[in-house]
């Protein structure tokens, strides 16, 4: 996924199929690859977890990881790669 360094954009992970009837009770996000890509906000609704990202340096890629815990006590993580470029 691509992002402009000046943009503030939302990215989501859809857990619906994996949940198989369970629900998300907690969701947290982390960024690796540099502190200049910042988490502005995060939320979850139904089976979808969303993070809002700002900043980042053009030419760099960042790994953004979502970790959830479900109502039944299961935990899992999914990561996406965000590449920042000046558009």
FITILO-28900 format. One line per field, with one value per residue (C-alpha): residue number from 1; residue in three letters; x, y, z. Coordinates in pm, whole numbers, m for minus. Layout:
N
n (NUM ...)
res (Ala ...)
x (X ...)
y (Y ...)
z (Z ...)
END
This chain:
87
n (1 2 3 4 5 6 7 8 9 10 11 12 13 14 15 16 17 18 19 20 21 22 23 24 25 26 27 28 29 30 31 32 33 34 35 36 37 38 39 40 41 42 43 44 45 46 47 48 49 50 51 52 53 54 55 56 57 58 59 60 61 62 63 64 65 66 67 68 69 70 71 72 73 74 75 76 77 78 79 80 81 82 83 84 85 86 87)
res (Unk Unk Unk Unk Unk Unk Unk Unk Unk Unk Unk Unk Unk Unk Unk Unk Unk Unk Unk Unk Unk Unk Unk Unk Unk Unk Unk Unk Unk Unk Unk Unk Unk Unk Unk Unk Unk Unk Unk Unk Unk Unk Unk Unk Unk Unk Unk Unk Unk Unk Unk Unk Unk Unk Unk Unk Unk Unk Unk Unk Unk Unk Unk Unk Unk Unk Unk Unk Unk Unk Unk Unk Unk Unk Unk Unk Unk Unk Unk Unk Unk Unk Unk Unk Unk Unk Unk)
x (0 122 89 202 422 178 m139 m336 m507 m695 m598 m801 m768 m1087 m1093 m1454 m1384 m1117 m1345 m1605 m1876 m1644 m1600 m1304 m1272 m937 m727 m382 m148 232 463 815 1059 1078 905 827 517 270 m57 m307 m607 m743 m1077 m1264 m1620 m1769 m1484 m1278 m988 m879 m573 m514 m152 29 380 651 956 946 1125 1080 862 701 542 213 82 m265 m301 m648 m797 m1142 m1429 m1345 m982 m810 m527 m370 m174 m181 68 53 340 306 545 571 626 581 304)
y (0 349 674 1031 1170 1460 1248 1123 805 507 143 m158 m529 m729 m1016 m1118 m1453 m1551 m1461 m1717 m1572 m1451 m1077 m845 m729 m544 m417 m258 m134 m101 48 m80 82 426 655 910 716 785 629 914 704 351 178 m144 m219 m557 m763 m473 m299 41 259 620 693 1023 1125 894 959 935 625 426 123 50 m261 m185 m468 m517 m747 m844 m1040 m1188 m1231 m1603 m1527 m1597 m1364 m1312 m1056 m934 m696 m463 m280 93 254 631 842 1207 1233)
z (0 m77 118 58 337 394 393 692 574 715 659 769 837 785 1034 961 794 1048 1341 1231 1456 1735 1796 1849 2209 2183 1894 1903 1630 1609 1348 1275 1037 1198 1443 1171 1058 1337 1447 1467 1577 1571 1609 1541 1444 1369 1227 1089 1267 1133 1191 1082 982 936 837 716 501 122 m3 319 385 720 867 1042 1260 1406 1707 1824 2111 2067 2308 2320 2416 2082 1974 1633 1432 1072 911 614 444 384 136 161 m148 m235 m491)
END
